Amino acid sequence: MSETVYTMQDYKSGQPRWCPGCGDHAFLNSLHKAMAELGVAPHNIAVISGIGCSSRLPYYVNTYGFHTIHGRAAAIATGAKVANPDLTIWQISGDGDGLAIGGNHFIHAIRRNIDLNMIMLNNRIYGLTKGQYSPTSARGFVSKSSPYGTVEDPFRPAELTFGARGRFFARCVAVDAAATVEVLKKAAHHKGASVVEILQNCVIFNDGTHASVATKEGRAKNAIYLEHGKPMLFGENKEFGLMQEGFGLKVVKLGENGVTEKDILVHDAHCQDNTLQLKLALMEGPDFPIALGVIRDIEAPTYNDAIAEQIEEVKSKKKYHNFQELLMTNDTWEVK
């Protein structure tokens, strides 16, 4: 944390070249604001991306940046963090870049718990290559590469993250600026791999894919903002809540059938057992609200710290500490 006070302008660079109305614009603005409020100096930040519309983002931040190759953002971000642990790294991927060709790198970065801020902008389409279906497109989705509808079930980013033993998962809507800034700050403060799914609209090839939560009014009706230690209430007047029913969840209305706020589940983002957190993350409309905010946030050893500690431990037991000393550990001859 720097003592210098930064503003959003300190993190801005270039002129974004996304389509007018693209959700990437809104997310970029929130990222600039979060960076300014976090106060990490621009020269201590690296923004690393793969290929896709969202992966152009490193050009628009005044930090170190690396626009890498398709699906390899997590691999290169891993190397950067291990080589320079003091860097704050934001990894930017789309649903295609991150979950198709980059899917293996995605799950292993999470499994290893590398201290990365992994952002997935999910518009359920390949936008840069002009509208093919992606790993998060719904079954039956009609696109240029599936003219008769897909015959596949989609990945759900939360399910993959939890399956890879993820310790931090959160979700935001790109145009919901205030909530996005707060989640990005919490992701940055988390020590380890933090995954944030951004529900983002593609106005050209998949317009309205997140329509139910695209407006403030829609989020009031169709989303629930989860806060650690707070009851799980939602609705325009917080008139609905979530209760446990058997091994699942059910939506109830306060005041009906004797239900009071005391009956409503309280969100525990720090619970080691992820059973309830996963159920929350996988909720879908119209029967359930879409969960927004920090869903899971627990601490665990990080890969980069463990590697650094292991290197120091091994070095302390060796007779040599550099290449010259290594050469001198073997027999030597002097030629005259």
Disulfide bonds with the S-S distance in Angstrom:
none
